[in-house]
């Protein structure tokens, strides 16, 4: 996968715009092709000529044109003109004019190509301001390398890589560079409410914002969406160069909020806040390029997994009916303290130490070559026992039965807690049955 990733970037990355590179050094000669492409994109976006690309400025307009050209070169079908999808924001004195850039990679599967995964990042930043130094006016520019040139560069890298391996993606992938993201997520709102006519067909949205400081942490925020959490954990169970940490606290408000308002499931991938956030010190030389490349490999695998998944992601998990008004059942991720299995609150512990160690792959299913994923829901009672085990996404009767059986014989958990009290909680897990090649 690593070699494929580098080869695709080598074939699809744009010619390096050396005139915008201010980091050319002996060290940069040893950059991988992926890192070199990231540096090229970020350096162009943060060029002093763009004056901090404030929403509505000529700098933001130029970046929109750059993103359009790069997406078109990658082979995407462009849904906007080179000028972008233009919209206005009425201010007290005048109207701010901004724009979105949208490209699509149509899905390869006839039945799934009319369902969409949106990958988005906002292009704008804070612009510049005048300050007085020794009696002289001096312009100070906010480069915004991490916020959010890193997100736009990551979007372009994913577009190149995904377009180069497009047949692996059954659903359609929409790449959207939002304008006026720093201004109340206006570009994302416009895309959903005025521009894109098929919002009901969007499975979920991936927001890329501030991805340049991965060595300090790589996070996924889903607003505790249970389906998205399971999807992230499923990709993380495979061998990955880096894996995001699921967080229940929003690291930073961004364009995903506009999608929440339309009840579209969304995940924010980010490296979180940092000391130079929204300051003139947010420059390209501070970014962790190698870690950004590793994050992109995870993101590619996550999108690939979900673009091949025929299931849907619910905005709100369907609740399990409580036995009584006084005995409710809480979602796993909604508890103050989630249930614990063998000393760990991570679902991976249950999957690796119990499910995959003791699940029995039926011999008849092996002979018939049946493989895939069964999703099982169950309740963890106040005493830690498991009850109400049921299949919520079936694959095959034999594999369904095997999945239910292994969960039913689970040892006791340490129950979840709400406000310091033990409560019943519910959890849905994907159990994969994969045949090994001889």
C-alpha positions, 0 to 999 in steps of 0.5 A: 500500500505504501508503494502504491501511495507513492507511485500514485502521487508520483504519477498524479502530482502537479509540476512543482511550482518552484517559485513558491517554494521557500523551503528548498534546501539540501534536506528537501532533496530527500523528500518523498514525492508525497511530501514534496507535493504537500510542500508545493501545495501549502507553499503556494497557498501560503504565498505572501502574494495571497495576503492571508487569503481572507474570505472574499479577497483576490487571494482567496479567489486565486487559491480557488482557481489553483484548487480547480486546476489541480482537481481537474489535472487529477482527472476529476469531473468538475461540477463548477467552473474555474471561477467556482460556485459564487455566493455572496455574504451580506455585511453591514456595508457591502457584500462579500463575494466568495466561492466553492470549488467542487469536483467528483469522482463518479462511483464505479458501481452502478447501484452505489454511484448515486450515493456520495461521500463528501471530502471538504476543506476550507480555503480561506484564512484571516488575511492581513492587518496594518500595524505601526512599528517605529512610526511606520505602517507595516502589513502583517500577514496571517499565512495559515499554513496549518489552518487550513492550507494543510487541510486543502493540501491534504484534500488535493493529495487524496483527490490525486490518489483516489482518482488514480485508483478510482475503480476501487471506489463504488460510491461517488466521492465529492471533493469540495473546497469551501470558501468563507469557512472562517466566516460562519462556515458560509461556503459549506452552508451554501453548498448544502442549501443552495448549490448541491441538489442531492444532499439526501444522497450524501452518506457522510462528510469528512472535514479536513482542518488543521492536519499539520501537527500530527506528531502532537496527536491525530484526532477524529471527532464524530459528535459521538456518532456510533456508526462513524465511530465503528467505521473508524475503528474498523479501518484502524484494526487493519495495519495502518501507519497512524491511527486517529484517536476518537475524541468526544470533545470537539477540537475546533468548530469547522465546516462539519457543523453545517452538515450537522445542521442538515443531519448529515453524519460528519467526521472532523479529522484534525491534529487539534489546536496549537500555539501558533493558531491564528497568528503570523507564526503559522508558517509552512516551516513548522508543519510535520510533513512526514506525519501528514503523509502518514495521515493521508495513507490512513485517510485514503484507506478509510475512504476506500473502506467506506466507499465499498460499504453498501450499508448506511450511516445513521445520523442518530443511532436507533435507540434500543427500547428500555425495559421501563422508564426507570431503566433506560439504555444508553449508547456506548459513546453517550455514557460518562464512563463507557463499559470496560472489558478486561480493564480497557474501555476500548472496543478493540480489547473486546474484539481482539481478546474475545471475539476474534479469539473465540469466534468459530467460522462455520466449516460449511461457510468456509467450503462455500467461500462465504465471507464478509461482515456481520453487525451485532448489537447487544446490551451490557447490563448493570451487573456487567452481563451481556443480554439482548444479542441480535444481528442488525446487519445480516450476512449469512445465517451460519455466520450470523449465528456464529457472531451472536454465539461468541458475543452471548458467551462473553465474560462480564464487563465492568458496567457503564456509568452515568452521573456516577451510577451504573447504567445499562448500555448498548453497543454495536460491533462489526464482526468480520469473517475473512477467508485466508488465501492459501 
